[in-house]
């Protein structure tokens, strides 16, 4: 399972936790403007916006988990089992496979409004990357500086939801998550006032009691609520250091620790990595489960007119600065 988030100070930030029990040897990958993006059923993009993000590169193709393009548009795919429903090819539609969806949108769109235009004619088709790699069941968040949307391909068609909280987790469907937030309307960052009864004197005994009832478990519904509360009430300075530090704290509020989610056969779901991209500057930062030091890659330090993928293997080992 996973959590994606947006955050804005002076600049805009987008990122996610990838929560899984295994890895595909993903790497931070820059796709330059002239790398030919081939697709199964629609014409190739020989020239397109450059993008940076985390991807599993297979047969020289970037299978992006999440990415940001040079215009600042970002997109992430999150697990959506049992609800995602991909379709047969449809005449008159852009038949795009789910594993192509991120480069298809980010290669052509500068903002969410342009993405909405492409979404009007898209059909997410049930075609896998290879026989050895079946399709992941996903839904997606697409964000720019000003707005976010959630895209879900379900049995009764493609759903595009406005996403005013800029958060996405996993099941159930996005409309449920937004309705579920109503159950937590009384939560506050302020100390609670006694509304239990005017016949008994009740006083707070701890700081933070205004948020009593905020979920703390690792289910996707609870993570949505906690991430939304944390993000929407977050305050930080607007420097790069303050902004990315706060963003990683937002993701840390819903991170998964090894041992807490047992997947059977001795496997445990963990937060494999957390990412934060400054979408205005094209700088991608990440941490991994055993490496809490922030590592950064600036896409604009690469040759974005190249035709070759650029990949940086992620640093997984802990980086410790000893002081004596």
C-alpha positions, -999 to 999 in steps of 0.1 A, spaced: 0 0 0 11 36 -4 5 73 4 10 102 -19 9 139 -9 13 174 -22 26 205 -2 31 241 -11 53 268 5 71 292 -18 76 262 -41 54 232 -48 62 197 -36 49 162 -46 59 128 -34 49 95 -19 56 66 3 60 33 -15 48 6 8 55 -30 -3 71 -62 8 94 -64 -22 114 -43 -46 118 -42 -84 153 -26 -81 138 8 -88 160 38 -95 157 76 -98 152 80 -136 153 110 -159 136 106 -192 150 134 -216 129 151 -242 142 130 -271 140 96 -256 114 79 -278 84 68 -257 68 39 -275 33 27 -266 14 -4 -273 -16 10 -291 -11 48 -296 16 66 -316 50 70 -300 61 103 -285 94 111 -302 96 145 -285 80 153 -252 85 170 -219 114 157 -198 105 140 -165 121 127 -134 109 101 -109 112 67 -95 110 39 -120 118 2 -126 136 3 -159 129 -29 -179 140 -35 -215 151 1 -215 116 13 -207 109 35 -176 80 20 -156 74 50 -134 59 47 -100 57 85 -98 72 113 -117 73 151 -123 78 167 -157 98 198 -165 66 220 -164 59 209 -128 30 184 -135 33 153 -113 16 119 -112 18 88 -90 2 54 -92 -10 37 -60 -23 2 -54 -60 -2 -60 -67 -40 -58 -102 -52 -64 -114 -19 -77 -91 -12 -107 -108 -24 -139 -90 -21 -172 -109 -23 -205 -107 -39 -239 -95 -17 -268 -122 8 -279 -124 25 -313 -122 62 -312 -103 63 -279 -66 67 -269 -60 31 -258 -32 35 -233 -20 8 -210 -17 15 -172 21 11 -173 22 38 -200 -2 61 -183 24 83 -164 47 90 -194 16 94 -217 2 122 -195 35 138 -183 50 137 -218 23 159 -232 7 180 -204 20 211 -187 -8 212 -160 -39 195 -147 -62 213 -171 -43 199 -201 -44 164 -184 -82 167 -181 -84 171 -219 -64 139 -226 -85 121 -200 -117 128 -219 -106 104 -247 -84 79 -228 -92 42 -224 -69 23 -200 -66 -10 -217 -59 -45 -202 -26 -51 -219 4 -60 -198 41 -50 -203 51 -86 -208 39 -121 -199 63 -121 -169 50 -87 -156 12 -86 -152 -5 -52 -148 -5 -36 -114 -40 -26 -102 -37 11 -96 -54 45 -93 -36 78 -98 -31 113 -84 -22 141 -108 -11 175 -94 2 209 -104 9 239 -82 -28 248 -80 -49 216 -80 -50 178 -78 -72 152 -93 -77 115 -87 -82 91 -117 -98 57 -112 -106 31 -139 -134 10 -124 -161 -13 -137 -185 14 -146 -159 35 -164 -132 61 -159 -138 84 -129 -120 117 -125 -124 134 -91 -113 168 -79 -89 161 -50 -90 192 -27 -68 176 0 -40 166 -23 -37 132 -7 -42 97 -20 -38 62 -4 -54 30 -16 -88 13 -12 -117 21 -11 -126 44 -40 -117 81 -37 -153 92 -31 -154 70 0 -122 86 14 -137 121 10 -169 111 27 -150 94 55 -133 127 63 -167 139 76 -163 115 105 -133 135 117 -147 171 114 -144 177 151 -106 171 152 -85 202 159 -50 214 165 -63 234 194 -70 221 229 -106 208 232 -134 227 250 -157 207 273 -189 201 254 -195 168 272 -217 184 299 -219 217 318 -227 196 349 -191 183 353 -158 201 352 -135 184 326 -101 197 318 -74 186 294 -45 166 309 -22 165 279 -13 185 249 -27 174 215 -60 162 229 -78 182 201 -68 154 177 -80 126 199 -97 101 175 -72 107 147 -65 72 133 -32 56 140 -34 23 123 -19 14 89 -50 8 69 -54 28 37 -86 45 50 -68 56 82 -37 67 65 -58 89 42 -73 107 72 -40 110 91 -21 122 61 -48 147 52 -50 161 88 -12 163 90 -7 179 56 -36 204 59 -24 216 93 13 216 85 34 247 89 69 253 79 93 280 66 95 284 29 131 276 24 140 245 6 154 228 37 123 237 58 99 227 31 114 193 22 119 185 59 83 192 66 72 171 36 92 141 48 76 145 83 41 145 66 50 112 49 66 99 81 33 102 99 19 73 79 51 53 73 51 15 77 76 -2 100 88 -37 94 69 -62 115 36 -43 117 19 -55 85 25 -93 80 20 -104 44 25 -141 52 54 -164 45 77 -143 67 72 -111 45 63 -77 59 52 -46 41 74 -16 48 79 19 34 106 10 9 112 47 0 97 81 6 101 108 -21 97 145 -24 101 164 -56 103 202 -58 81 204 -89 91 240 -96 128 233 -97 128 196 -109 148 184 -79 139 149 -67 147 139 -31 143 105 -14 150 85 17 148 47 20 138 24 48 174 20 61 187 53 48 171 84 65 196 108 49 179 128 21 195 122 -13 187 146 -42 189 145 -80 184 177 -101 169 169 -135 182 202 -149 218 191 -142 213 165 -169 212 169 -207 174 171 -212 178 171 -249 194 137 -249 178 106 -263 191 83 -235 176 74 -201 196 85 -171 192 64 -139 206 67 -104 205 36 -83 190 44 -49 212 44 -18 197 19 6 223 17 33 222 40 63 244 71 61 256 81 95 278 111 104 299 103 133 309 133 155 338 118 174 
